[in-house]
Amino acid sequence: MAPGRPRKEKSKNMSRITSLTKCRLCRAEGEKLFLKGARCFSGKCPIEKRGSVPPGMHGLKRKRPSDYGLQLRAKQKAKRIFAVNETQFRNYYLTAKKLKGLVGDNLIILLERRLDNVVFLSGLSLSKSHARQLVSHKNVLVNQQKINIASYQVQVGDKITINPKLLEKFADSLKINQKDFQTPGWLKVDKAKLTVTVTALPDLQTSQTNIDTNLIIEYYSR
């Protein structure tokens, strides 16, 4: 390195998913992951424009992935859908192994029960990143208590509310106010009061995500 030239420092947030990369992640998976809120439902979505063509100049020429590649893609897809990092996702997997029942089912249930995911599924946020922001800024109440932990595991009977003054600013953009919007069967939403109640635990049959948990288990069992 030439003398006097400053050394480049690596950014601490290189692994952070920015708004500019979210559409590329959907194209890499070949389907919508609904990472950008309203844009994903509009004609501006790249999947709508270009189809499921992977990003990059060699997108159409990529070879069939190996077994390991398929396993890795399944894991990455699940991480991106639920907006968790590698350490968090692995911890969810290890926890799922210790619970009774099928590991794959347990894994999805743990991820679905995240507070930020429930806020998003109930239509009370613009996107999953917005749901996490609402939680971290203490605008989400669970049973009348402020919770600022996005990974908080909701329980059956929990009643979740959002700061009503905050919702007024973007109420018209919320999915809960759309005529064709439907919430999962394990969540009961009161559109008038903008609250959601957890009526049951989620499972693979009620999950709206298309995740092959067998591939994820194979990945971590290598």
N, C-alpha and C positions, 0 to 999 in steps of 0.2 A: 504494500500500500504506500502511495506517495506520501513523503513527509508533509505534515501540515494539513493533510486532508482529513476532515472529521470522519470518525468511524460511524457508520450507519447503525442505528439502534433498531432492534426488532420491536414492533408494536406489541403491547401487552394484550391487545384485543384482536389479534389476527384470527383467532378461532371464532370470533363473534359473527353471527349471521346478520348482515346489514340488509336494508330495504332493497338495495340494488341486486343482491344475490338471491333473494327469495324466489324469483321467477326462474332463475337458472336451476335451482334445486328441484322445482316441479318438473322442469324439462328433463333433468337427469333421471328422475324416477319414472318419467313417461306418463304421469297423471297429475291431477291437481291435488296439492296438499293443503290448499286453503290457508296459505301463510300471510296473505296480504288483504284479508277482509273483503270489502266490497269489490275491489278490482278483480278478484277471482270469479265473481259472478257476472262480470261485464265482458263486452267484446274486446276489451283491452288486454285480456289474459293471453299470454303467448301460446298457451295450449290451444286456445280457440283459433288463433291466427295461423300457427305453424304446425299444429298437431303435436304428437309426442316425439318430436325429433330432439335427440340429446344436444346440448349446447356444444359449440366448437366446430371447427371446419371439417372434422372427420366424423361428425355425428351419425351420418347415414352409413358409414363404412365400418363401424365398430363390430368386432367379432363377437360371437356368442360367448357370454361370460362363463367362467368355470364354476364348479360347485361352490368353491370358496367365494367367488365373486357374487353369486346369487345370495349366499348367506350374509355377506357383508352388506349388500344392497338392502336386504330385508331389515337388518339392524339399523342402518343409516336412515331408512325411510321412517321407521318407528320413532327414532330420536327426533327427526325433524317434525313429524306430525305433532308430537307432544312437547317440542321445544325444550329438550333436556340435553345436557352435555354427556360425554362418554362416561365419566365417573358416576354421575347420577343414574344413568341407564343401567350400568353394570350393577350398582347397588340394588336397584329395583329387581333385577334378575336374581341376584343372590337372595334377596328377601322372598321372592316368589318361590324359590326352591325349598325354603324352610316351611312354607305354609302347606296345609292339607289341600289335596286336589291336584289338578293338572297344572304344571308349571306355566304353560302358555296362557291358560285362562287367568291364573293368579297375576301374571305380569300385566295383562291388559287391564284387569280390574284395578290394580294399583295405579296405573297410569291414568285411567279414566277418572279415578277419584281425586286427582289433583284439583285443588281449588281453582286455579287459573283455567283448567280445562272445563270445569263445571260452569264457570262464568261465561266462557265462550260458547259452549254447547247450548246454554240457556238463551242465547241471543242477546245478552246484556253487554256485549263488547263488540267492537268493530273487527277485531282480529285476536289471535291468541297472544300476540305481543302486547296488544292493548289490554287484554285481560290481565296479563302479568303486571303491567304497569298500574292498573287499578288496584290490584292486591298490594303491591309493594308500597303504594302511596297511601295505604290505609283507608281506601274508599270502599272496601268490601267488608260487610259484617256477617258473621256466622252466629246465629242465635243471639243477635244484638251485641256481639262482641267484635271489636275490630281485629282482623287477622291480616298480617302483612307478610305471610309466608306462602308463596305460590305453590309449594309442594304439600301444603296442608291436606291431610286425607279426610275428606268429608265422610260423615256417618249417616246411616239411615235416620231420618227424622230431622236432620239439620235444615234450618231455614236460612237462606242466603239473600241478603239485600245489598243494593248499591246506593251510594250517596245520591239521593234524588236530585239535589241541586246540580250535581255534576252531569247526570244523565240528560238534564234539560238541554244542554248545549248541543248534543248530537242525537237526541231522541229519534229524529226522523230517519237517521241512517242506521239505526239498530235493526238487526235481523228479526228481532222479536215482533216488530211492527209490520213485517211483511206478511201478506196474506197466505203465501204458500210455505211459510216457515214452520217446521215441525221439530220438536225437541225429542230426545230419546225417551223411551217409555219409563225409565227409572227416575226421570225428573218431571216435576209438576210445576208449571210456570203460571204465575198470576200476572197477566199482561196489564191489568189495571194498576196494580201496586208495584209492578216490576220487581217481583220477588220469585225465588225458585226454592222448591222444597225437594229434598232427596227422599224418594219414596221406596227405593230398593237399591240393591247393589248392582252395578253393571255386569254384563257378561259378554261373551263373544257373539251371541245371537243378537243382542241389542246394540252392540258397538257399531258405529258408523264408519269405522276405519277398516281398510282392507289390508290387513297385515298377516303375513304367514309366520306365525309364531314358531312353527316347527323349524324353519330355517334359522331363526334366532337362537333356538336351543342348540341346534347343530353347530352354530358359530361358536358359542361359548363352551361347547363340549369337545372342541378340538384338542 
